[in-house]
Amino acid sequence: MTLAAVPEVRLRVANERPVRRDGDYVVYWSIAARRRRANFALQHAARLAQELGRPLLVLEALRCGYRWASDRLHTFVLQGMADNAADFGAAGVTYWPYVEPEPGAGTGLLAALGERACAVVTDDFPCFFLPRMVAAAGARLPVRLDVVDGNGLLPLRTADRVFQRAFDFRRFLQKALPAHLAAIPVGDPLRGYDGGAAQLPRGFAARWPRATAAVLGADPAALRALPIDHTVGPAALRGGAIAGGRTLRTFFDERLARYGEERSHPDADCASGLSPYLHFGHLSVHQVFAGLAQREDWQPSRVRARADGQRGWLGFSDTTEAFVDELVTWRELGYNWCWQRGDYGDYGALPDWAKATLAAHADDPREHLYDEDQFAAAATHDEVWNAAQRQLRDSGVLQNYLRMLWGKKVLEWSPTPQRAFATLVELNNRYALDGRNPNSYTGIAWVFGRYDRPWAPERSVYGVIRYMSSGNTVKKLRMKAWLAQWGGAAS
């Protein structure tokens, strides 16, 4: 059976090289959608291999020289690679996991595979170092490099402009998204695969050896041998498609029913927990949406026809709509920003009104001032903020409402808003499992006014940027158990 073609709007070509029809294999270079299931890029690669009558070779590599590389991030990715080794092996597909032992050791790896390839297929991802890496690979490869967008329910290139408000983006989704809801990835693009094993080029395995079981198992000794940050330890949360699927089922069965009304309360513990798995591609947004649709016997005919920008337009139950608005509107709003703006992580990309009000109050006296090391150590006067930083630093995750408060206080306690912005990027990307993502950068920018509006009254330091306080947060939210876990006495 021939696999379905990936929608054209999700496909772009990164170079002008031809497909080599007499090559030995088709390479799927897995860099963002690190999974076997519901994967548009893998589907495209498998279809191409099927058309050419060649085997598929899956390459998943992990660099050690990327910024913020640490035991925490490496472990999460390696756990996913271990799952993939078993999953692709069960399908009879050649899977090559490579873990770089020192910076630069992986240089030339993809080009060497490309010398014998029919074509190379990889993932589109609009953030971090991946766009530059893909562009450089396209320039070096002797064969065509296809780049496939599986980031969201809405293909990135469907939107031709940057949206400044969630309301406007939601209106656009109401018009554009229904046409894409039926164009979903095949659940298992390798089902029935019969292409056989791929033959690696001579000398390839010796130069770029397959990761050992100890490395894929994130053995502590194996991690210590790598030149990465060992001060940020592995999180308790396990990475990989298996753990991602388990987390999704737990959310559906135990938390979703409470999500709409209780998600802001730390003690409610009803957050989905899915963002690290979505970020690393161990789980796809299509899998999440399909699970919701199945649970509610949802059909596209329920979508509201009028594009009014209001929530609740997809026709799910109220609590599910609250989650879907986060999953689709807010998540994909961040992707919309990053794929169109190369300056997505810069303070200068904030809205003009936000920069103006912050500049007007740049010289306001700060009651408290802390540097990056004090913030990292959770050494402020505010125990709620310190608890939030401890949760992020020690677990790799931070409850969503408290992440907003966490960011606002760094703005208030930094000598300049520019310094605050840089501190938040550093802390979030160093410690958070879901950092280095479009939503990391837009979430930080929200602290400084992006996707928001001016708020009265005008305040010291903040100007007309939305203000939040720890005192009001404690009064508003149920957080006694959370504070007991992450507060100073507990630590």
C-alpha positions in Angstrom: 0.0 0.0 0.0 1.4 3.4 -1.0 1.7 5.9 1.8 -0.3 9.1 1.6 1.7 12.1 0.4 2.5 14.9 2.9 0.5 18.1 2.1 2.5 20.4 -0.1 2.2 23.3 2.3 4.2 21.4 4.8 7.1 20.6 2.5 10.0 22.8 1.3 13.3 22.0 -0.4 16.4 23.3 1.2 18.7 23.1 -1.8 18.6 22.7 -5.6 20.1 19.3 -5.7 18.4 16.3 -7.5 17.1 13.1 -6.1 19.6 10.4 -7.0 17.4 7.6 -8.1 20.3 5.1 -8.2 21.3 5.9 -4.6 21.5 3.2 -1.9 18.9 4.5 0.6 16.8 7.4 1.7 17.9 9.2 4.9 15.5 10.5 7.5 17.5 12.9 9.7 15.4 13.2 12.8 16.1 16.5 14.6 12.8 17.7 16.0 10.2 15.0 15.5 12.1 12.4 17.4 9.6 9.6 17.2 8.2 6.9 14.9 4.5 7.6 15.2 2.4 10.4 13.6 5.4 12.0 12.0 5.0 13.8 8.7 8.7 13.9 8.0 9.1 10.2 8.5 6.0 9.6 6.4 7.5 11.6 3.6 10.9 9.8 3.8 9.2 6.4 3.9 7.0 7.2 0.9 10.1 8.4 -1.0 11.9 5.2 -0.1 8.9 3.2 -1.2 8.7 5.0 -4.6 12.4 4.5 -5.3 12.5 0.9 -4.1 15.3 1.7 -1.6 15.7 1.0 2.1 15.1 3.8 4.7 17.9 4.8 7.1 17.0 6.8 10.2 19.7 9.0 11.6 19.2 10.6 15.1 22.2 12.5 16.3 22.8 14.4 19.5 25.4 17.2 19.5 27.3 18.1 22.6 28.3 21.7 21.6 24.8 23.2 21.6 24.2 26.0 24.1 22.9 24.9 27.5 23.9 21.2 26.8 23.6 19.5 30.1 23.0 16.1 31.8 19.3 17.1 32.1 18.7 17.8 28.4 21.0 15.0 27.2 19.3 12.5 29.4 15.8 13.4 28.2 16.9 13.1 24.6 18.8 9.9 25.1 15.8 8.2 26.8 13.9 9.1 23.6 16.7 7.6 21.5 16.6 4.4 23.4 12.8 4.1 22.8 13.4 4.8 19.1 16.2 2.2 18.8 13.7 -0.4 19.9 10.8 0.9 17.9 12.6 1.3 14.6 14.4 -2.0 15.1 11.0 -3.7 15.5 10.0 -2.3 12.2 13.1 -3.6 10.5 14.5 -0.1 9.7 18.1 0.8 10.0 18.3 3.3 12.9 21.6 5.0 13.7 21.8 6.8 17.0 25.0 8.9 17.2 26.0 10.9 20.3 28.9 13.3 19.8 31.7 12.7 22.2 33.3 16.1 21.8 32.3 19.3 19.9 32.9 18.9 16.2 33.2 15.1 16.2 30.0 14.8 14.2 31.1 17.1 11.5 30.7 15.5 8.1 28.5 12.7 9.3 25.4 13.7 7.3 27.4 14.6 4.2 29.0 11.1 4.3 25.6 9.5 4.3 24.5 11.9 1.6 27.2 10.7 -0.7 25.3 7.4 -1.1 21.8 8.6 -0.5 18.9 9.1 -2.9 17.7 12.0 -0.8 17.6 13.3 2.7 14.5 14.3 4.6 14.5 16.2 7.9 12.2 18.2 10.2 11.3 21.8 10.0 11.7 23.6 13.3 11.7 27.4 13.5 13.8 27.9 16.6 17.1 27.5 18.4 20.1 26.5 16.2 18.1 24.1 14.1 17.2 26.5 11.2 20.9 27.4 10.7 21.9 23.7 10.9 19.4 22.7 8.3 20.5 25.5 6.0 24.1 24.6 6.3 23.3 20.9 5.6 21.4 21.8 2.5 24.3 23.7 1.2 26.7 20.8 1.7 24.6 17.8 0.7 25.0 16.5 -2.9 21.4 15.4 -3.0 18.0 17.0 -2.3 17.2 17.9 1.2 13.4 18.0 1.9 12.3 19.8 5.0 8.9 18.8 6.5 6.8 20.9 8.9 5.0 18.8 11.5 5.0 21.5 14.2 1.3 22.2 14.6 -2.2 21.5 13.4 -1.8 24.6 11.2 1.1 24.4 8.7 3.5 27.2 9.4 3.4 28.7 5.9 -0.4 28.9 6.0 -0.1 32.2 7.8 1.5 35.0 5.8 1.9 37.5 8.6 2.9 37.8 12.3 -0.1 38.1 14.7 0.2 40.6 17.5 -2.7 39.3 19.6 -4.1 35.8 20.4 -7.6 37.2 19.5 -6.4 37.9 15.9 -4.7 34.6 15.5 -7.7 32.8 16.8 -9.8 34.5 14.2 -7.4 33.4 11.5 -7.5 29.8 12.9 -11.2 29.8 12.7 -11.0 30.5 9.0 -7.9 28.5 8.0 -7.6 25.6 10.4 -10.7 23.5 9.4 -9.2 22.8 6.0 -6.2 21.2 7.6 -7.8 19.1 10.3 -8.4 16.1 8.0 -4.8 16.2 6.6 -3.2 14.3 9.5 0.0 12.2 9.6 -0.3 8.4 9.2 -0.4 6.8 12.6 2.5 4.4 11.8 4.2 5.2 8.5 6.4 2.1 8.9 3.6 -0.4 9.3 4.3 -3.2 6.8 7.8 -1.8 6.0 9.6 -4.2 3.7 12.5 -2.1 2.4 15.1 -4.1 4.3 18.3 -2.9 6.0 20.4 -0.1 4.6 24.1 -0.7 4.0 26.2 2.1 5.6 29.1 3.6 3.6 32.5 2.0 4.1 34.2 3.3 7.2 31.2 5.2 8.4 30.6 3.1 11.6 34.2 3.4 12.6 34.3 7.1 12.4 30.8 7.8 13.8 30.0 4.8 15.9 26.5 3.8 17.0 25.8 5.0 20.5 26.3 2.2 23.1 23.7 0.8 25.4 25.3 2.7 28.3 25.1 6.0 26.5 21.5 5.4 25.3 20.6 4.5 28.9 22.1 7.8 30.1 24.4 5.9 32.4 26.0 8.4 34.9 29.5 7.4 33.9 28.7 7.8 30.2 27.3 11.3 30.9 30.3 12.3 32.9 32.5 11.5 29.9 30.7 14.1 27.8 31.8 17.7 27.7 28.4 19.1 28.8 27.2 21.0 31.9 27.1 18.4 34.8 25.8 20.9 37.3 22.2 20.7 35.8 21.3 17.1 36.7 18.8 14.8 35.1 15.2 15.5 35.9 12.9 12.9 37.4 10.6 13.2 34.4 11.6 10.5 31.8 11.9 11.4 28.2 10.8 9.4 25.1 7.7 8.4 23.2 6.7 5.7 25.8 6.8 8.1 28.7 5.1 10.8 26.5 2.3 8.5 25.7 1.9 7.5 29.3 1.8 11.2 30.3 -0.9 11.9 27.7 -3.1 9.0 29.0 -2.7 10.1 32.6 -3.7 13.7 31.7 -6.8 12.4 29.8 -7.8 10.0 32.6 -7.0 12.0 35.7 -6.6 15.7 35.0 -8.4 16.9 31.9 -11.8 17.0 33.7 -10.4 19.5 36.2 -8.2 21.4 33.8 -10.7 24.1 32.8 -11.4 25.4 36.3 -8.3 24.4 38.3 -5.3 24.6 36.0 -4.0 27.8 37.6 -3.9 26.3 41.1 -0.5 24.7 41.9 -2.1 22.3 44.4 -4.6 21.0 41.9 -1.8 19.3 39.9 -3.8 19.2 36.7 -1.4 20.6 34.2 -1.0 18.3 31.1 2.8 17.8 31.6 3.1 17.4 27.8 5.3 20.4 26.8 8.7 18.7 27.2 7.5 15.8 25.0 6.0 18.2 22.4 9.2 20.2 22.4 11.5 17.3 21.8 9.1 15.6 19.4 8.5 12.5 21.5 4.8 13.3 21.0 3.0 15.2 18.3 0.2 17.7 18.6 -1.7 15.6 16.1 -1.6 12.7 18.6 -2.9 14.9 21.3 -5.7 16.3 19.2 -6.7 12.9 17.9 -7.0 11.6 21.5 -9.2 14.5 22.5 -11.4 13.9 19.4 -11.8 10.2 20.2 -12.7 10.8 23.8 -15.5 13.2 22.9 -16.5 11.6 19.6 -15.7 14.9 18.0 -16.3 15.7 14.4 -15.2 18.7 12.3 -18.9 19.5 11.7 -18.9 20.9 15.3 -16.6 23.8 14.3 -18.3 27.1 14.7 -18.7 28.8 11.3 -18.4 32.4 12.4 -14.8 33.8 12.8 -15.3 35.9 15.9 -12.0 35.4 17.6 -13.7 33.9 20.7 -12.7 30.8 22.6 -14.8 27.7 22.4 -15.1 27.7 18.6 -14.0 24.1 17.9 -17.0 22.5 19.5 -15.4 20.5 22.3 -16.7 20.5 25.9 -15.8 23.6 27.9 -12.9 22.1 29.8 -11.4 20.5 26.7 -11.8 23.8 24.8 -9.7 25.5 27.6 -6.9 23.0 27.0 -7.2 23.1 23.2 -6.9 26.9 23.3 -3.5 26.5 25.0 -2.5 23.6 22.7 -3.4 25.3 19.4 -4.0 29.0 19.8 -1.2 29.9 22.2 1.3 27.2 21.3 1.0 27.9 17.5 1.0 31.6 18.0 4.5 31.2 19.3 5.5 29.2 16.3 4.0 31.8 14.0 6.2 34.4 15.6 9.4 32.5 15.5 9.3 31.1 11.9 8.8 34.6 10.5 11.1 36.6 12.8 14.8 35.9 13.2 14.9 38.2 16.2 12.4 36.3 18.2 14.7 36.1 21.2 15.7 39.7 21.3 14.5 42.4 23.6 14.3 44.8 20.7 11.5 42.7 19.1 9.1 43.7 21.9 6.1 45.9 20.9 6.9 49.6 20.6 4.5 50.6 23.4 6.1 48.1 25.8 9.7 49.3 25.1 8.5 52.9 25.4 7.0 52.4 28.9 9.9 50.3 30.1 12.3 52.9 28.9 10.4 55.7 30.6 10.8 53.8 33.9 14.3 52.4 33.4 15.8 54.7 36.0 13.1 54.1 38.7 14.6 52.9 42.0 14.3 49.1 42.6 13.5 48.1 46.1 15.4 44.8 45.5 18.1 44.0 43.0 19.6 40.6 42.2 22.1 39.3 39.7 21.7 36.1 37.6 23.6 33.9 40.1 21.3 35.0 42.9 18.3 34.3 40.8 19.6 30.9 39.8 20.3 30.0 43.5 16.7 31.0 44.5 18.3 33.6 46.9 15.8 36.4 46.8 13.7 37.8 49.7 10.5 36.4 48.2 9.8 32.8 49.3 7.1 32.2 46.6 9.5 33.2 43.9 12.3 31.2 45.4 10.0 28.1 45.5 9.2 28.6 41.8 12.9 28.8 40.9 13.6 25.7 43.0 10.9 23.8 41.1 12.3 24.9 37.8 16.0 24.3 38.8 15.4 20.9 40.5 12.6 19.3 38.4 13.0 20.9 35.0 9.4 22.1 34.9 7.5 25.1 36.3 3.7 25.4 37.0 2.3 27.6 34.2 0.7 30.3 36.4 3.8 30.6 38.5 6.0 30.8 35.5 4.3 34.2 34.7 4.9 35.4 38.3 8.5 34.1 38.1 9.1 36.2 35.0 7.4 39.4 36.3 9.5 39.5 39.5 12.8 39.1 37.5 11.7 42.2 35.6 11.0 44.1 38.8 14.3 43.1 40.5 16.7 43.5 37.7 18.7 46.8 37.1 17.3 47.1 33.5 14.5 45.4 31.6 17.1 44.3 29.0 19.1 42.6 31.8 15.9 41.0 33.0 15.1 39.7 29.6 18.5 38.1 29.2 18.3 36.5 32.7 14.9 34.9 31.9 16.2 33.5 28.7 19.3 32.1 30.4 17.4 30.5 33.4 14.6 29.1 31.4 16.7 27.6 28.7 19.3 26.2 31.2 16.8 24.5 33.5 13.5 23.9 31.7 12.9 20.7 29.7 10.6 22.7 27.5 13.0 25.6 27.0 14.7 26.6 23.7 11.3 26.5 22.1 9.1 29.1 20.4 6.8 29.1 23.4 9.8 29.8 25.7 10.6 32.9 23.8 7.1 34.2 23.4 6.3 33.3 27.0 9.3 35.4 28.2 8.3 38.2 25.8 4.8 38.1 27.3 6.3 39.2 30.7 7.3 42.4 28.9 4.1 43.0 27.0 4.0 40.8 23.9 0.5 39.6 23.1 -0.8 41.8 26.0 -2.0 45.4 26.3 -1.2 48.4 28.5 -2.6 48.1 32.0 -3.5 50.9 34.4 -2.5 52.2 36.9 1.0 53.1 35.7 3.5 51.7 38.2 7.2 52.2 39.1 9.5 50.0 37.0 6.6 48.3 35.2 5.1 51.4 33.6 1.9 50.1 32.0 3.2 46.5 31.7 0.9 44.1 33.5 1.8 43.7 37.1 1.8 40.6 39.3 2.7 40.1 42.9 3.5 37.1 45.1 1.1 38.3 47.8 -1.9 38.4 45.4 -0.9 35.1 44.0 -1.0 33.4 47.4 -4.4 34.9 48.1 -5.8 33.9 44.7 -4.4 30.3 44.3 -4.4 27.1 46.3 -0.7 26.5 46.8 -0.1 25.3 50.4 1.0 21.8 49.3 3.1 23.2 46.5 4.9 25.6 48.9 5.4 22.7 51.3 7.2 20.8 48.5 9.3 23.6 47.1 9.5 26.2 49.9 12.6 26.9 51.9 11.8 24.5 54.7 11.3 21.7 52.3 14.5 22.4 50.4 
